[in-house]
Amino acid sequence: MSTAASSPIILAENLTKVYAAGKIQVTAVHGVSLAVERGEFVAIVGPSGSGKSTLFYLLGGLTRATEGRVVVDGVDFATLDDGQRTRLRKHRIGFVFQKFNLLPTLSAMGNIEIAWAISGNKGPLDLKYLDHLSDLLSIKSRLKHRPSELSGGEQQRVAIARALITRPAIVLADEPTGNLDTKNSDAVLQMLVRSNRELGQTTLMITHNPEAASIANRILYMRDGQIVSEEKPSQPDAAAAAASASLVVPSSVAAAV
């Protein structure tokens, strides 16, 4: 086994992020170290202001650390310039955000296609894989619709398809159920679990909701910019159990989301 394959896919060492607000300095993340193994599903839980979103941006290479380092799939972000960091993100990381961030003038299909186009992948879009994702996410009949014609749950599922279409090694999800009701949240969480288990992506999810986090293999709790505890759920949450039991979304859920 190669060193890259046996090492953590995400490694953070003594991460600190300080923001300057005039003469005041605010430490959002302080001395955080963590490792995420390949294929893991890790949830980071904390209240508003705990630093979890800042940690998300650091791990995704969306902002630079004040101190410490982030190594993603064997590459140290600190050694890369902005262009190199952008290329690494496009090739290896898929992002799912709370606000969906779909382009309103494009159809669902167009939003997925543009993610493929800007990823740097050579060759045409893998339509067979897109068809598989569309079945997995129950959006096949909605691909020609624009975001304004989709429900919140449908928009988030399109956003997940957009994140997965490039076959990233890592999926980073920031409060993916934050704008959804309970039924839609459960369906999206099931889909994140299934993509992790079936497609083999490493998944790191940021959430303020301990119940949502319980689908993960491991939970890290943050407060005041630090990881204060870690937990491995003894039994999977009902959403995770349902996700692993079947790769088909129940028709009642698909119709409601």
C-alpha positions as CSV (number, residue, x, y, z in Angstrom):
1,M,0.0,0.0,0.0
2,S,1.4,3.5,-0.9
3,T,2.1,6.1,1.7
4,A,-0.6,8.4,0.2
5,A,-3.2,5.7,0.3
6,S,-2.4,4.8,3.9
7,S,-2.2,8.3,5.3
8,P,-5.2,10.5,6.4
9,I,-6.8,12.2,3.4
10,I,-7.3,15.4,5.5
11,L,-4.7,16.3,8.1
12,A,-4.8,19.6,10.1
13,E,-1.9,20.5,12.5
14,N,-2.2,23.3,15.0
15,L,-4.6,25.3,12.9
16,T,-5.2,28.9,14.0
17,K,-7.1,31.6,12.2
18,V,-7.1,35.2,13.4
19,Y,-9.3,37.9,11.9
20,A,-8.5,41.6,12.3
21,A,-11.4,43.9,12.9
22,G,-9.8,47.3,13.1
23,K,-7.5,47.2,16.1
24,I,-9.2,44.1,17.5
25,Q,-8.1,40.6,16.7
26,V,-10.5,37.8,16.9
27,T,-9.3,34.2,17.0
28,A,-11.9,32.1,15.3
29,V,-9.9,28.8,15.3
30,H,-7.2,28.1,17.9
31,G,-4.7,25.3,17.7
32,V,-6.9,22.7,16.1
33,S,-5.4,19.4,15.0
34,L,-7.3,16.5,13.4
35,A,-7.1,13.7,10.9
36,V,-9.8,12.3,8.7
37,E,-9.2,8.8,7.2
38,R,-10.1,7.9,3.7
39,G,-13.8,6.9,3.4
40,E,-14.7,8.3,6.8
41,F,-17.9,10.3,7.5
42,V,-17.0,12.9,10.1
43,A,-19.3,15.5,11.5
44,I,-18.1,18.7,13.3
45,V,-20.7,20.1,15.7
46,G,-20.9,23.3,17.5
47,P,-23.1,26.3,18.3
48,S,-23.0,29.6,16.3
49,G,-19.6,31.3,16.9
50,S,-17.8,28.1,17.8
51,G,-15.4,28.3,14.8
52,K,-16.8,25.4,12.9
53,S,-17.5,27.3,9.7
54,T,-14.1,28.9,9.8
55,L,-12.6,25.4,10.2
56,F,-14.6,24.3,7.2
57,Y,-13.1,27.1,5.0
58,L,-9.6,26.2,6.3
59,L,-10.0,22.5,5.5
60,G,-11.4,23.3,2.1
61,G,-8.6,25.7,1.2
62,L,-11.0,28.6,0.9
63,T,-9.0,30.7,3.3
64,R,-5.4,30.6,4.6
65,A,-4.5,29.7,8.1
66,T,-2.7,32.3,10.3
67,E,-0.7,29.4,11.8
68,G,-0.5,25.7,11.3
69,R,-1.1,23.7,8.1
70,V,-3.7,21.7,6.2
71,V,-2.6,18.7,4.1
72,V,-5.3,17.3,1.7
73,D,-4.6,14.0,-0.1
74,G,-0.9,14.4,0.5
75,V,-0.7,18.1,-0.6
76,D,0.1,20.9,1.9
77,F,-2.1,23.9,1.1
78,A,0.6,26.2,2.5
79,T,2.9,25.3,-0.4
80,L,0.4,26.3,-3.0
81,D,-0.3,29.7,-4.6
82,D,-3.9,30.7,-5.1
83,G,-4.2,29.2,-8.6
84,Q,-2.8,25.9,-7.4
85,R,-5.1,25.8,-4.5
86,T,-8.1,26.5,-6.8
87,R,-7.0,23.6,-9.1
88,L,-6.7,21.2,-6.1
89,R,-10.2,22.1,-4.9
90,K,-11.7,21.6,-8.3
91,H,-10.1,18.2,-8.8
92,R,-10.4,16.7,-5.3
93,I,-13.1,18.5,-3.2
94,G,-16.8,18.8,-3.7
95,F,-18.6,21.5,-1.7
96,V,-22.2,21.4,-0.5
97,F,-23.4,24.7,1.0
98,Q,-26.4,25.6,3.2
99,K,-27.7,28.1,0.6
100,F,-27.4,25.7,-2.3
101,N,-25.5,28.4,-4.5
102,L,-27.2,27.3,-7.7
103,L,-27.0,29.6,-10.7
104,P,-30.6,30.9,-11.1
105,T,-30.5,31.3,-14.9
106,L,-29.4,27.8,-15.5
107,S,-31.4,24.6,-15.3
108,A,-30.4,21.9,-12.8
109,M,-28.6,20.1,-15.6
110,G,-26.8,23.3,-16.5
111,N,-25.6,23.8,-13.0
112,I,-24.2,20.2,-13.0
113,E,-22.7,20.7,-16.4
114,I,-20.9,23.9,-15.5
115,A,-19.3,22.2,-12.4
116,W,-17.9,19.6,-14.8
117,A,-16.7,22.2,-17.2
118,I,-14.8,24.3,-14.7
119,S,-13.3,21.3,-12.9
120,G,-10.6,20.9,-15.6
121,N,-11.7,17.4,-16.5
122,K,-10.9,16.6,-20.1
123,G,-13.5,14.9,-22.2
124,P,-17.3,15.0,-22.2
125,L,-19.5,14.8,-19.2
126,D,-20.0,11.2,-18.0
127,L,-23.7,10.9,-18.8
128,K,-23.8,7.3,-17.5
129,Y,-22.5,8.5,-14.1
130,L,-24.9,11.5,-14.2
131,D,-27.8,9.1,-14.8
132,H,-26.6,7.0,-11.8
133,L,-26.4,10.1,-9.6
134,S,-29.8,11.3,-10.8
135,D,-31.3,8.0,-9.8
136,L,-29.5,8.0,-6.5
137,L,-30.8,11.5,-5.7
138,S,-34.2,11.2,-7.3
139,I,-33.8,14.3,-9.6
140,K,-33.9,12.7,-13.0
141,S,-37.3,14.2,-13.8
142,R,-36.2,17.7,-12.5
143,L,-33.0,18.2,-14.5
144,K,-34.6,20.6,-17.0
145,H,-36.0,22.9,-14.3
146,R,-34.4,26.1,-13.0
147,P,-33.8,26.5,-9.3
148,S,-36.9,28.7,-8.9
149,E,-39.0,25.8,-10.0
150,L,-37.5,23.4,-7.5
151,S,-38.3,22.8,-3.8
152,G,-35.6,23.4,-1.2
153,G,-34.9,19.7,-1.0
154,E,-34.7,19.3,-4.7
155,Q,-32.3,22.3,-4.9
156,Q,-30.0,20.7,-2.3
157,R,-30.1,17.4,-4.1
158,V,-29.0,19.1,-7.3
159,A,-26.3,20.8,-5.3
160,I,-25.1,17.4,-4.1
161,A,-25.1,16.0,-7.7
162,R,-23.1,19.1,-8.7
163,A,-20.6,18.3,-6.0
164,L,-20.3,14.6,-6.9
165,I,-20.2,14.8,-10.7
166,T,-16.5,15.3,-10.8
167,R,-15.9,12.3,-8.6
168,P,-14.1,14.2,-5.8
169,A,-12.1,12.3,-3.2
170,I,-13.6,14.6,-0.5
171,V,-17.1,16.0,0.0
172,L,-17.3,19.0,2.4
173,A,-20.9,19.9,3.5
174,D,-21.5,23.1,5.4
175,E,-24.9,23.0,7.2
176,P,-26.5,21.1,4.3
177,T,-29.8,20.8,6.1
178,G,-29.8,24.3,7.6
179,N,-32.5,25.7,5.2
180,L,-34.7,22.5,5.1
181,D,-37.6,21.2,7.1
182,T,-37.4,17.9,8.9
183,K,-38.6,15.6,6.1
184,N,-36.3,17.3,3.5
185,S,-33.4,17.2,6.0
186,D,-33.7,13.5,6.6
187,A,-33.8,12.8,2.9
188,V,-30.6,14.9,2.2
189,L,-28.8,13.2,5.1
190,Q,-29.7,9.8,3.8
191,M,-28.3,10.8,0.4
192,L,-25.0,12.0,2.0
193,V,-24.6,8.7,3.8
194,R,-25.3,6.8,0.6
195,S,-22.9,8.8,-1.5
196,N,-20.3,8.2,1.2
197,R,-20.9,4.4,1.4
198,E,-21.7,3.6,-2.2
199,L,-19.3,6.1,-4.0
200,G,-16.6,5.9,-1.4
201,Q,-16.1,9.6,-0.9
202,T,-14.7,10.9,2.4
203,T,-17.3,13.2,3.8
204,L,-16.9,16.0,6.4
205,M,-20.1,17.7,7.5
206,I,-20.4,20.9,9.5
207,T,-23.6,21.2,11.6
208,H,-25.1,22.8,14.7
209,N,-27.5,19.8,15.0
210,P,-26.3,16.8,17.1
211,E,-29.2,14.7,15.7
212,A,-28.0,15.3,12.1
213,A,-24.4,14.6,13.2
214,S,-25.4,11.2,14.5
215,I,-25.3,9.7,11.0
216,A,-21.5,10.1,11.0
217,N,-18.9,7.6,11.9
218,R,-17.2,10.1,14.2
219,I,-18.4,13.4,15.7
220,L,-16.0,16.2,16.8
221,Y,-17.5,18.9,19.1
222,M,-16.2,22.5,18.8
223,R,-16.5,25.4,21.2
224,D,-14.6,28.7,21.4
225,G,-12.5,27.8,18.3
226,Q,-11.3,24.5,19.7
227,I,-12.2,20.8,19.4
228,V,-13.3,20.0,23.0
229,S,-14.4,16.4,22.6
230,E,-14.9,13.4,20.2
231,E,-17.5,10.8,20.0
232,K,-18.1,7.6,17.9
233,P,-21.8,6.9,17.9
234,S,-22.4,3.4,19.2
235,Q,-25.4,2.8,16.8
236,P,-26.2,4.5,13.6
237,D,-29.0,7.0,13.5
238,A,-32.3,6.0,11.9
239,A,-31.4,8.1,8.8
240,A,-28.1,6.3,8.4
241,A,-29.7,2.9,8.9
242,A,-32.3,3.7,6.3
243,A,-29.7,4.9,3.9
244,S,-27.6,1.7,4.2
245,A,-30.6,-0.5,3.9
246,S,-31.6,0.6,0.5
247,L,-30.3,2.7,-2.4
248,V,-33.8,3.7,-3.4
249,V,-35.5,6.7,-1.9
250,P,-39.0,5.8,-0.8
251,S,-41.6,7.2,-3.2
252,S,-43.3,9.0,-0.4
253,V,-40.1,10.8,0.5
254,A,-39.1,11.5,-3.1
255,A,-42.4,13.1,-3.8
256,A,-42.3,15.3,-0.7
257,V,-38.7,16.5,-1.1
